[in-house]
Every structure is written in structure tokens, then in C-alpha cells.
Amino acid sequence: MSSISEHSILKTGSFAHLADVSSHPGSKLFSSSWCPSMDLFVLATPLSNRHRLTLWKMGGHKLWDVEVGRGDASSESIMDVVWSPSGLEIAVAHHPPRLSIHSVHDGREIRSLLIRNPADESLDPKLTAVWWLEDAKSAEPDGLDNLLRRNGNTPSSAHSILQTLPSLDASNDEGEALSAPIYNLKKDKDASTGTIRWNVSSLPPELDSFPTLLPNLATASIAAKPSVIAMPPPTSSTKNKQPQYEPFTPTTAQTPVNENQDKELQNSLLIVSDDIGHLHMFLEGSYPLGQVDVGRKCSTISVIKPSLEKPVLLAHNIAGHSTNLLPTSIELPLLAAPSLRSVSKMSSSVRALLVYIARTLEDMRRAWFGTDSLDGGRDAGKKWLKLLEEKEKQLDGRKKTHAIYELTNLLFTGKTSGAMREFLGGSGKLSERGMAQWESTVHGALTVLQESAERKLAPACERLVILLEEIRGWSAWPQRYSTYEFITSEIDDSLGLCHRTIELAEWLSKASLEEFERFHEFMKWTKVETSRVTDNVVGDLRAPTYDPLEVSDYLENGLLQSSLDRWFTGPLPMLNPSEVHPAPPSTMGEMMSEMRKVIEAANNGPDSLAGGAHLSGMNVTPSFDYETRISRLEKLDRNLLALTGQLITNCERIFRRASEATGRGQIVTAPPKSNQDQGGESTIGPALLVRERMVLSAPDKPVSRSACTGISIGYFTVALPKDRAEDHDHRALAVFAVDYEPLGIQGPPTRFRCCVLECRAFEGAEDEGPAAPQPCAFEILDLDFFDDETLLLVTRTVDPQLEEDVADDTLFGRSYLTSVAFTELPYAELVPELVAQSRERMMEQALQMCADGLLQARPLPISRSRRLHCCTTGRSAKLAVNGAENRRCACVLDMSGQFGEVFDIDAEGDDEDEDEGEGAQGSIDGDANAVREDSMEE
């Protein structure tokens, strides 16, 4: 480097400094930390053995800090994060393996995606990276099917039928499907840590893992819960006014609040990789598509989708110390099939109805059995009986009490004991207020049982039958749906469970009404007896205003225990009530026909009347046969919780197998091996800093990323690791360009180019004279592609003499944020036949060519640079960039994770920014200088 070029000078005035970031030590910044649509970025901060997720504004202000670990995990760490295309959701990859989706509004966990364990139990996979690819296009239906569609539904299909039905009443917990205004939700904070904690779902685990798209209650014929949506945070013109709130009515609830988000997420593809060669895919960040096996004992470091028209992914894998130069092609034919959208939509609607059914039954169970803090209708009378028994022990001196006997004796004889008079007189707390509370509790519980069974549970199962019937039809259409492996017998079993649930729900509704009538008569009798004791007319038998038989029935079968308990307890029902006791005739003609059969059977003799062949299949039977059937009906199991649990398990198995069809249909094509790779692995080892980017360009000028013509150029950079730099003359950065045509989908690359850059430059201001800039060597701490033209690097100057005596974690230097126009580099052509098939070997070849004089190493062409006040020490740093239009910012975090800086890449900085930054980070430089002085003295 004999001459000074203005393109190789490390300057200090570029890039506007926006803010300094001060976080917890050990915080992690990821390459995809920036939000694509807002000036926000996320950090992972440590807390004991777990990580918290923190959201920051570009100006350096922290918006929220939430704990993302689950309570049952002793330790959990965040491996990677990625934003959704809409910028309203954050996908977080954890270890132990788990994928969670969080809301940008408050950080709460919206959903958790299941990562399937490998079949080999000896393997312990670890998630390594996550990507969220936009618009993995699925094919639209064509022909007559598309012409007849209404609101996305084919006429006479299950969803079109559901649209004609009235919507089910909203579930109590369905409000979570509605989004909330940004940063405007009330949160409960943990008293010890101050971090936000959110309730874990109480749904059955099968529903947590049930394949589903983003919730859309309207497609399942479920009304959204009315809610109140707050307005956005007040602006400066309205900050002194009272905040306004707009009611969210059921009519407007039919249109999702996050409609724009749904459109941006539509057909997007969320992919997470592990270190055993698997890619786990989720459609629209929710619906699982199975996993792709790209090779055992390898890890995927990048996934791109070069074409928006074809369902092909390109993945670069690393195994051992070798990273594939050419990508592995993953073709997913089912991703473009219209049937995938139909099956995923059907699975989502089935799950929505199953969630609705599960929540309805849980509400019914709580209303009847109560909770830890509220009494249920079932046990409301027990505390009064217990009080009566205590009075009997106190006043009558009985060791054994018989509260039900005393009440029955009072009912039929009118005689009362001293304890009974004390109990009914009010001193036993059975006052008018106590009786009103008792009556209100039981009435409310029975009302919930009756209305929920009739208006929610049974109609939801009827809609589920409509959906399952269509799935059964698909199972008989192998030409289109054979890949999804629908089994007719499993669907028939689920349909049978649905029909059984409907019959038991109707039975529960009628039984609840009967219980309500008996309890009403019981309360009328209780009020009469209380009045008699109060008026001191105990011996006077007045004309009853109640039904004594109903009261006696409630004393025997309702006060201490009720038959309604059997709808929530007991074994799984195996028979339908109609199979034990057929329904009576519904028309006069059917009744007359049944009566003729009975008369004919009676004329044939008593044997026929007792149940001979002539009575087989009759609905109307003799009285003793009717009593037998009633007895069998009373013994029938009717546990709705067990029944719906089995239904959920069956449906989850059906749709989970169907969701994995995309992964089963994968076509994976590994890159070929070259003769150059027969000598073994590279001596360089795994490259520490490798970044890549796919750029679509026309033959003469760049074109839009959405274009589908021209040449696809894959750029990737390899920075030589520091521990291998001593084997070469200097540190180096190599930028490789690999051309694919068309779009890297078919055939090998058509062109290889390379440019090796020296990690040397001049430091200083170019306007201070020809002798002012001083030569310096530097190392690359991190780098990333900012956009389709610019490469950003975090560099730090190196003193060769000091480097030999100081440890890596105390090495001091001046750090810079530097930009390079990588598309304008002077690339040298490489012979495709001689190019190695691993990036490490290719880097080794490039350095050897420079040593042999076949390739010229050039100085780093610096476009712009800015002095950093962090990253002056440490072995590495982390850079996150956002090159989206109207965003154009970058964040740098030092190795400690404690200090960072945010820059506007398009704007120019000035000296005032430099001075402010130096003042804010003066303590950092002071500590680093102290370390340097101590090292030099030693």
C-alpha cells in the first residue's frame, strides 16, 4: 500500500449517531433484531439461567422487558429471533428446543409452536437459527372452482354452509384473538423482578399442538367477543385531553383488527433449523408443515427463497469444519398446491370449534363445581347441611347426625327438633339474605349448564360434524388428498364422538331444567317452613304451595349429590342415549304404526310381549320393557369432559398427520462434490464471519427483488478468523459472487467471481494534508449486508506489537463502523471447474492464489466510516442492520453486551455528534485506556 486512496481512509464524520444503548451484561443482539416496519429492535438479556426479551426504540429507550421462559424449565436461553413480515410479531427460538411468537405491543407470548423431538432419543438437538420468509405463494384455485367462490369459499362446501348459520355466542376467553393498541395493555408485574408474566394456556395439550393458522373465528361461525379497543397513544396536540375509547361492537368484530397483519403474513413461511440437519417449517408463522432433513449432523446457516413463483428453498449447510459453497435445493411441491390452503383452513376451523367446546365445558364445570375462590352450584347446599348438623350436636346432643332425615321428617310430618327450629329461625344464619345467596348461586349454575349445553356445546358440535363430513369426503378423493393420509375409519370415529356429544348435551340441558324445577320447589318449601318457625306456628299444617314429591326428590337426589355430576365425572361414554332408549315417535302416523305393532305382538301371546321377535326394533314397548330401558339409561356413562377429550385427541391426530404432508413430499437435492474437495477439510477451519445475500439483477442493471427475470447473484463474504491469520501475511476479507441462471433453481452456477481485500487502511482526516493519515491494520469484529449494494463492517485497529502481549479480552483499539460498496468491487473471474465446493476451501484457494500472484489482494475500498465509542476491547462485536426503505439504521453492541450505539446510515454525522458520543461513553474509553497502559507497563 504505497499510495493513499480516499477510498481506504477510516474517517470519523459519517453516519449520524442516534443513541447510546446501555443494557445488562451478557445481552445478545441478533442479525435480525431490527423490526422491518418500525424503528424498533430487540435484545435478549440474561436473568439467572434464563433470558428476557427487551424491546428498544431507535432512540435508545426501552419499551418493555418480559420473561420468555416457561415456569417448568430450570434454564432456558434465546438462540435467535426474527420479526414477522408485518413487524407486529417476534418469533423466538429457545433452548431447550421451543419456538414462541410474541406480540410487539407488550411482549406477551401469543402462541408456542411445537418442535418435534427426533426419533433417535440419543440425539439432543439445539435450535440454531430462524427465518421468516415473505409470501411463499400458494396456488390459487382456477377454472370453475375459482369462478364460483364467494368470500374465498366454494359453494356447498363446509365453510360456505357455516357462513349461512348464525354465529355461536362468543366464548369468555376468545377476547385474546383481538389485538390491542401498541404499548397500551395493563400488565401484572412480578414483585421481585419487575418483569411481566403472562398466564399459561389452560387448554388441553393436544389443542396447544393442534395445527392451525392464525385465529379467525368468523370462518368457524363463532362470534368474536365484544371488546373495547383503546385509541393510539395521544399526540402532542391531544396530550392534555381525556383519552378517547371506541367501543368494539360484535358487528365490527367480524373483521379482524389485525387485517393488514393477516394480509402481510399470508403465505409467509417461518423456518427454524437445528444442529442435527432438520428444518422445521410453519406456514404463516403458525401452521406446521413438517420438517425437512438436509443431512445428518449438519446445521443450516442460511435459507433463502429466490423465486416467488416456485416452491423452492435454497439452504446452505455446515457439517464439521466445512460449509457448502453451493446451496442444497429443497423443493416443496405441496406448498404451491391449492389443497394445502384448504386443509390448513379446515384444520384451523376444527381447532377453533374444539377450543370453543373445551372452554364451554370448562365454564360449565366451574359454574357447577366451583373454583378455589367461588362456590359452585353443586356444593351450595352442603354448607347449610353442615351447619344444621352442628346445631344437632350442640342442642340435641347427638353423636350421629341425620340432616336429610330431619328435613324429610319436617316435609311429611311438620315436626321439628330444637336444632331445626334454631336453624330455620335465622340464628343459624339461614336468613333471607342467606337463602337469596343460596338460590342465586344454584340458579346461576343451572342456568349456565342449561344455556351452555343448548346454545353453545350442541351447536358447536353440529358445526364440527359439517366440517368432518367434508374431510370424510376428501378421504375418498385420493387423486387430490392422498398425500394428507386421511383415514376414513378415524374420521368416522370422530363423527361418532360428535354425535354422542350432541345427544349428551341435549340430555344435560333437559336434566338441568328438571333440576332447576326441583330446586325451585325446594326453596319454596324452605321459605314456607322458615316463615312458620318465625311466626311460631310450627304445629299448624298449612295447605302446601309447593310440590312435596319434587321437594322429596331434591332432598334425596339433589341436595348432597346430583345426577348432573355424571356429565363431568366417570368413564368415557361408549354408547349414545338413542341406542339405549330410542326417541319416541314424532308424528301421529309413526305413533299409530308403533301401536299396531304392539297390538299385533300382544295378540301373538305373552312370549312375544315379553320381548320376542315381533318386538325387535320397536320404539314403543310395553311398560316393563320401558322401565328396563329407563334403568339402562340411568346407568349410562355420560362424562362430557372425557368424551370431548377423546374427540380432541382423535382430531389432533388426523390433522397433525395431514399437516406433515408438505414435509413428506420434500425433494432435497444436495450439491455435488468437486475434485478439489477430495483432499479433506480446510485447514482454516470454520469461518467465524460468513454472511450472504441473494441479489436479483438484470444483465446490465439491478431490478426489483420481486422481479422474476434476470440473473440471481449470490454474494457471500468470508472473514479470515483471527487464530488463523498468523499463517498468512495479513488478515483478509474475501467477497465471492456466484451467478445462477435462472434464479438458482435449475442447473449449476454459471459464473464464479472473487475479490480479496486487505484488512489495512489509513486512519485520519483526508483534509489534514498528505502526511496526516497514518497506516493501520485492523480486524473485522462483525459484518453484514445492509442492502443490495452496501456491506457494513465493524472494524478495530490492531497494534501488532501490543497484540502479542495482551489477551484477547483486554486488547485495545479504535473501532469503526465502515461501509463498502460490494457490487462495485473489482472481482476476478474463477474457473468453475477448479472451484472448491466448500466456503472454507474456497477462501483457502483465494489466499493461495494471492500468494502465488494469480490473484491481487486490494485495499479495502471504504465508502464511509464512523468512529465508535464501544467495541474498543473484546474478541468480537455484534452488528444488526435494517436496510428497509425509510428505515436505514444499524446497531452495534460490544462483546460484553452492555454497551452499544445506534446510527442512521443515510444521514451524515458531524463533530457535535462525535463529542456527545465521547462524553456519553467516556468511562468506557477510560477503562480501556487503563487496560492498555497496564499492559504496556508489563
Buried (B, 14 or more C-beta within 10 A) or exposed (E): EEEBEEEBBBBBBBBBBBBBBEBBEEBBBBBBBBBBBBBBBBBBBBBEEBBBBBBBBBEBEBBBBBBBBBEEBEEBBBBBBBBBBBBBBBBBBBBBBBBBBBBBBBBBBBBBBBBBEBEEEEBEBBBBBBBBBBBBBBEEBEEEEEEEBEEEBBEEBBBBBBBEEEBBBBBEBBBBBBBBBBBBBEEEEEEEEEBBBBEEBEBBEBBBBBBBBBBBBBBBBBBBBBBEBBEEEEEEEEEEEEEEEEEBEBEEBEEBBBEEBBEBBBBBBBBBBBBBBBBBBBBBBBBBBBBBBBBEEBBBBBBBBBBBEBBBBBBBBBBEBBBBBBBBBBBBBBBBBBBBBBBBBBBBBBBBBBBBBBBBBBBBBBBBBBEEEEBBBBBBBBEBBEBBBBBBEEBBEEEEBEBBEBBBBBBEEBEBBEBBBBBBBBEBEBEEEBBEEBBEBBBBBBBBBBBBBBBBBBBBBBBBBBBBBBBBBBBEEEEEBEBBBBEEEBBEBBBEBBBBBBBBBBBBBEBBBBBBBBBBBBBBBBBBBBEBBEEEEBEEEEEEEBBEEBBBBBBEEBBBEBEBEBBBEBEEBEBBBEEBBBEEBEEEEEBEBBEEBBEEBBEBEEEBBEBEEBBEEBBBBBEEBEEBEEEEBEEBBBBBBBBBBBBBBBBBBBBBBBBBBBBBBBEBEEBEEBEBBEEEBBEBBBBBBBBBBBBBBEEEEBBEEEEBEBBBBBBBBBBBBBEBBEEBEEBBBBBBBBBBBBBBBEEEBEBBBBBBBBBBBBBBEBEEEEEBBEEBBBBBBBBBBBBBBBBBBBBBBBBEEBBEEBEEEBBBBBBBBBBBBBBEBEBBEBEEEEBBBBBBBBBBBBBEBBEEEEBEBBBBBBBBBBBBBBBBBBEBBBBBBBBBEEBBBBBBBBBBBBBBBBBBBEBEBEEEBBEEBEEBBEEBBEEBEEBBEEBEEE
